[in-house]
Amino acid sequence: MATIRVEGLRKTYGDFPAVVGSDFTVEGGEIFGIVGPNGAGKTTTLKMLAGLVEPSGGTAEVAGYDAGDPEMRRNLGFLPEESPLYEDMTPRSYLQFFADLYDVPREAARERTESTLDRLELEHRERRLGDMSKGMKRKVAIARSLVNDPDLLIYDEPASGLDPLTTNYVLEFTRELADRGKTVVFSAHNLYHVESVCDRIVIMNRGEIIARGTVPEIREAYGTTRYHVFTTVPVAGADRDERAEGERYRAVVDDMDAVEEVRERAAAAGGEVVDIRTREQSLEDIFLDLAAETPPEAAAGRGRGPAERDAEAAEPRGASTGSVAGTGEERERSGGGTR
C-alpha cells in the first residue's frame, strides 16, 4: 500500500516554476530518494509533503491524509537540511523537550532517546549543544525526528556537510529504520548516498521529474559501455597514458566497430593494441548527461499524467537519461586484446 501518493504536484513562486507537475508514489517500508542538483525542486517537494509549503496545484496524499493535515503530522518525523538547535540545551534536555510536545510518556521518551543516541554513537549527552560539532548536532536532529516514533520520515539532505564516518553512520541508520518498517523519503545531490540506501528514486532537474526507478533499472535503461583501447603508438583520438610505463596511448570509443578502427590505425602506424578495457558509465556521468539534456523550457511543464511519465521513464532515450547514484568512479573490468 502506498504511504505517499503524489499527482500533478506543482509549486510556483510568482512566475518561477519550482516544481512542475510531479507524479510518484512511495510504498510503505521503503527508502525513496529524490535526487537532483541544487535548485532542482527537491526541498520544495519535501516541504509540500510535510505540509510546510502549500502546493500551487495537484495533490499529495500522505498516510491517507492530505499533506499538512494535523493527523498526518503527528506521525511524521521531519529533518530539514539546516536544522538549528536550542544551543543552550543539552542533547538529553533538548530531546525531552520535543518528546513533551508530542505527549510522549517520560520513561518511553528516555528509553527511545538513549537507544537512538547509542546507535548513533553520540557521546557527551550533557554537553551544551552550542559546543558540539556539526556532525554531533546532526545526530541530535535525527534523534529529534524520532521522539514521537513516527512511521514516516522525511529527511532533506540528511548527510549534507558531514565527514565520511558520520555520513556512514547516518546512512546505515536510515537503512535500519526502513528495516524496522518505517518509510523514509530523503533528498540528496550526492549520488553515492542514494545508491547505498535507496530502494527507488526519482531524478529532478529544473523542477521536473526526468527519470525514475530503482538504481539498477536506471543503470540498465540509460547506462552505456565505453571501450578504452590501449596502443603502443599514437593514433587519432588517443591520448598518452601517463600512468603506464613506457610508451602507451589510450583511445576511448563507444562500440566494437570503433575498436577495430583503432586497431587498424595502430597497425598502419607500426604498432599494436595491447589492451582493451570496458568501463560502464558511472551513475554520476549518466546523471550529468541527463541533466544536460533537460532544456530550461522544460520547467514550464509538459502536462503529462502518471501513465505517460512512467512509460517514458521505462524507455531509454539514448546514452543518457536516468541515473542517480554513484561515486563518480567508473567500474572497470578487463576486456579483450592482448597484453
SVG drawing of the C-alpha trace seen along z (x, -y; Angstrom):
<svg xmlns="http://www.w3.org/2000/svg" viewBox="-7 -37 66 48">
<polyline fill="none" stroke="black" stroke-width="0.4" points="0.0,0.0 1.3,-3.4 2.2,-5.6 2.6,-8.7 0.7,-9.4 1.5,-12.5 -0.3,-13.5 0.4,-16.7 2.1,-18.4 3.1,-22.0 4.6,-24.9 5.3,-28.3 6.7,-31.4 5.4,-34.3 6.4,-33.3 9.1,-30.8 8.0,-27.2 9.8,-25.5 8.1,-22.1 6.4,-21.1 3.6,-18.5 5.3,-15.8 3.7,-12.3 5.1,-9.5 4.2,-7.0 6.1,-5.8 5.4,-2.4 5.4,-1.6 8.7,-0.5 10.9,-1.7 13.6,-4.3 12.6,-6.7 15.2,-9.1 14.6,-12.4 17.8,-13.4 18.9,-16.4 21.3,-19.3 20.8,-22.4 17.6,-24.2 16.0,-21.1 12.9,-21.3 13.9,-18.6 13.4,-20.7 10.2,-22.3 8.8,-18.9 9.7,-17.6 8.2,-20.7 5.0,-20.2 4.8,-16.6 5.5,-17.7 2.8,-20.3 5.2,-23.2 4.6,-24.7 1.2,-24.9 1.1,-23.5 0.1,-25.7 -1.7,-22.7 -2.0,-18.9 -2.4,-16.6 -0.2,-15.0 -1.7,-12.3 0.4,-11.1 -0.7,-8.1 -4.3,-8.6 -4.4,-12.3 -3.8,-15.4 -0.3,-16.7 -0.3,-19.0 -3.3,-17.5 -2.6,-17.6 -3.2,-13.9 -0.6,-13.3 1.9,-15.5 1.6,-13.5 3.0,-10.5 5.8,-12.4 9.4,-13.0 10.9,-15.8 14.6,-16.7 15.4,-19.9 18.7,-20.4 19.6,-23.2 18.4,-22.2 19.1,-24.9 19.0,-23.6 18.5,-25.3 22.1,-25.7 21.9,-26.3 20.2,-22.9 22.0,-19.5 21.0,-16.7 19.0,-15.0 17.1,-18.1 16.5,-19.1 15.1,-15.7 12.9,-15.5 11.5,-19.0 10.3,-17.7 9.0,-14.5 6.9,-16.5 5.5,-18.5 4.3,-15.1 3.0,-14.0 5.4,-11.0 5.5,-9.4 8.7,-10.4 10.0,-6.8 9.3,-5.9 10.9,-9.1 14.0,-8.4 14.4,-4.9 13.8,-5.9 16.3,-8.8 19.1,-6.8 18.6,-3.9 18.8,-6.2 21.8,-8.1 23.6,-4.9 23.1,-3.7 24.3,-7.0 27.3,-6.8 26.7,-10.2 28.8,-10.9 28.8,-13.9 25.0,-13.9 25.1,-16.5 27.3,-18.9 25.8,-22.2 24.6,-21.8 26.3,-25.1 29.6,-23.5 29.1,-20.5 30.4,-19.8 28.1,-19.8 28.1,-16.0 27.1,-15.7 24.4,-18.3 23.1,-16.4 22.8,-13.2 20.8,-15.1 18.5,-16.4 18.0,-12.9 17.1,-11.7 14.7,-14.6 12.8,-13.4 12.2,-10.0 11.0,-11.2 7.3,-10.5 8.2,-7.1 6.7,-8.2 6.0,-5.7 7.1,-8.3 10.4,-10.1 11.1,-13.0 14.8,-13.9 16.3,-16.8 19.9,-16.1 20.5,-14.1 24.2,-13.7 25.0,-17.1 28.3,-18.5 29.2,-15.6 32.5,-13.8 32.7,-10.3 32.5,-8.4 29.4,-10.3 27.9,-10.0 28.2,-6.2 26.5,-6.2 23.6,-8.3 23.1,-6.2 23.3,-2.9 20.9,-4.1 18.5,-5.2 18.6,-1.7 17.9,-0.2 14.8,-2.5 13.4,-1.1 14.2,2.4 12.1,1.7 9.1,0.8 9.4,-2.9 9.0,-4.7 11.8,-7.1 11.8,-9.8 15.0,-11.8 16.7,-14.2 20.3,-14.2 22.6,-15.6 25.4,-13.1 24.8,-10.2 26.7,-7.7 24.3,-8.4 21.4,-7.4 22.9,-4.3 23.9,-3.0 20.5,-3.0 17.6,-3.8 15.1,-1.3 13.7,-3.6 14.4,-7.1 13.2,-9.9 15.6,-12.4 14.6,-16.0 16.0,-18.8 14.6,-22.3 11.5,-21.4 10.6,-18.3 11.0,-14.6 13.1,-13.4 13.7,-9.7 12.5,-7.2 13.0,-3.6 15.5,-1.5 19.1,-2.3 19.7,1.0 16.8,0.2 18.2,-3.3 21.6,-1.8 20.2,0.7 18.0,-1.7 20.4,-4.6 23.9,-3.4 26.4,-2.9 29.6,-0.9 32.8,-2.6 35.9,-0.9 39.3,-2.1 41.8,-0.9 45.5,-1.0 48.0,-1.1 51.8,-1.2 51.8,-4.1 49.8,-7.4 46.7,-7.2 43.9,-9.7 41.8,-10.4 44.3,-8.8 46.0,-10.4 49.2,-9.5 48.6,-7.1 50.6,-8.9 50.1,-6.0 51.7,-3.4 55.4,-2.7 56.9,-3.3 55.0,-4.4 51.3,-3.7 48.3,-5.6 44.6,-5.3 41.6,-5.9 38.1,-5.9 35.4,-4.7 31.7,-3.7 31.5,-0.4 33.4,2.6 33.5,1.2 35.4,-1.8 37.7,0.5 38.6,2.2 39.3,-1.1 41.8,-1.9 43.4,1.5 43.8,0.8 45.2,-2.6 47.7,-1.3 48.8,1.5 49.2,-1.0 51.5,-3.1 53.6,-0.1 52.1,0.5 49.5,2.7 46.7,2.8 48.0,4.1 44.8,4.0 41.1,3.3 39.1,2.5 35.4,1.9 34.1,-0.7 30.5,-1.1 29.4,-4.7 29.1,-5.8 25.8,-6.9 27.3,-10.3 28.1,-10.5 24.6,-9.4 23.1,-11.9 25.1,-14.8 24.2,-13.7 20.6,-13.6 20.6,-17.0 22.3,-18.5 19.5,-17.1 16.8,-18.9 16.2,-22.3 15.3,-25.3 11.9,-25.5 11.0,-22.1 10.3,-23.8 7.2,-25.3 5.6,-21.9 4.6,-19.2 1.2,-18.3 1.9,-14.6 0.0,-12.3 1.4,-9.4 1.0,-6.8 2.8,-8.9 5.6,-9.7 6.1,-6.1 6.1,-5.0 8.7,-7.5 10.8,-6.5 10.7,-2.9 12.2,-3.6 15.8,-4.6 16.3,-7.9 19.8,-7.2 23.0,-7.1 21.9,-9.4 18.6,-9.6 18.3,-8.4 20.7,-8.0 21.2,-8.7 23.7,-7.5 27.2,-6.8 30.6,-7.6 31.7,-9.3 34.1,-6.4 33.7,-4.0 33.7,-0.3 36.3,1.4 36.6,4.9 39.2,6.4 38.1,6.9 39.7,8.4 43.0,7.7 46.5,8.9 48.7,7.7"/>
</svg>
